[in-house]
Amino acid sequence: MTKQLLNFHFLLFLILGISFFTHRYSIDNTDHLTFLYSINASIAIFVYWIVFLLRKNSNEYLGYYFLLGTFIKFFVFFIFVLPIFKDDNIVSKTEFFTFFIPYFLSLMVETKSLISLLNSKEN
């Protein structure tokens, strides 16, 4: 693995790990917390790897791959997560933030890492 891949994985797991344990001990209902953090981390890793592997051959399409990753996250939310949250016909603030916090954090790490990757001299 290259330095960029290692940095991305380290930063993603560090940020999401700290957030996960903070989140876990600050709310009462942690039923789906592990699932939501895992899904967001997995999709962020998938998108980063796609961009990393295709950065030299398909440089002009890299932004579209990133947008595709964002679309996949929303698709997963609406197909898999929202029905779980709507079991009681109410999506509470806690449920919303249970999804949005790992989504936002993984998106920030992904964006920062992709910008660093695309601006690097190894590209």
N, C-alpha and C positions, 0 to 999 in steps of 0.2 A: 504494500500500500504506500501511496505517496504521502508526503507531509500534509498536503491539502485535505486528503481523505481522512487522515488521522485527526487533524485539527477539527474538521467538521463533526466527526463522530464524537470526539471528546467534548466539544462545546455543546452539542445537542444533548448528550446524555447528562452532562453536568447541569445545564440549565433546567432541563425537564426533570431531572432527579431531585434537585433542590425544590423546584416548584411542586412536584408530586408529593414529597413528604410534608411540605408546608401546607399544601392543599388538603392532604389526608388528615392532618391533625387539626385543621381549622373548621372543618364542616362535619356534620353528623352523618349524612347519607353518602357513603363512599362506595355504593354498590357497583357503579360502572366506571369508577375513576381509573382503574388499571387499564380497562378496555380502551377508554378514550385517550389516555396518554400513549398507549401502545399503537393505536391506529394513527394518531398524528405523527408520532416518531417514525413509524414504518413508511408512511407516504412521503415524509420529508426525506428520508434516506433513499427511497426509490427515485424521487425526482432528482436529487443531487447526483446520484449515480448515473442516471440517464444523461444529464447535462455533462457530467465529468467524462463519460465514455464517448460522447458525441461532440465534444467541444472543438476538436480539430477538423472533423469531417463535415459537420453541419452547423457551422458557426452562425449562419444567418437565421437558423430556426431555434436557437437556444431559448429565446424569450417565449416562444410558443410552447416549448416543453415545460417551462416554469408555469405558464398559465394553465396548461393541461393538468399539472399537479394541483393547482388551486381548485380547478374544476373537480378533480377526483375527490378532494377533501370535502367539498360541498355536496357532491353526489353521495359520498359515504354518509355524511351527516343526514341528508334528507331521506335516504333509503334505509339506513340501519339505526341511526341514533335517535332521530326525531320520533319514530314510532315508540321507542322505549320510553322517551320522556313524556309522550302524550298518552301513556297508559291511563292516567287519571284525568285526561282532557285538559291539563294545565301544565304549561312549561314554566316552572318557577325560575326566579333569578339564580338560585343555587344551581339548578340544572343547566341553565344557559351558560353560566360561568364555568361550570364543570367541563363543558365542551370548549368554550371560547378561550380560556386561559391556555391550555396546551396547544390549541390551534394557533393562537397569536404568537406564543413563544417559539414554536417550531417554525412558523413562517418567518419570524425575525432572524432566527439562527440560519435558516435556509437562505434567506435573502442576503444576509451579510456574507455568508460563506460563498455563495454564487458570485457575488460582486468581487470578492477577493480572488476567486478562481479565474474569472474572466479578465481581471486586470493583471494577473500574474504574468511573469516573463516566461514561465513554462508553458503557457497556453499556446 
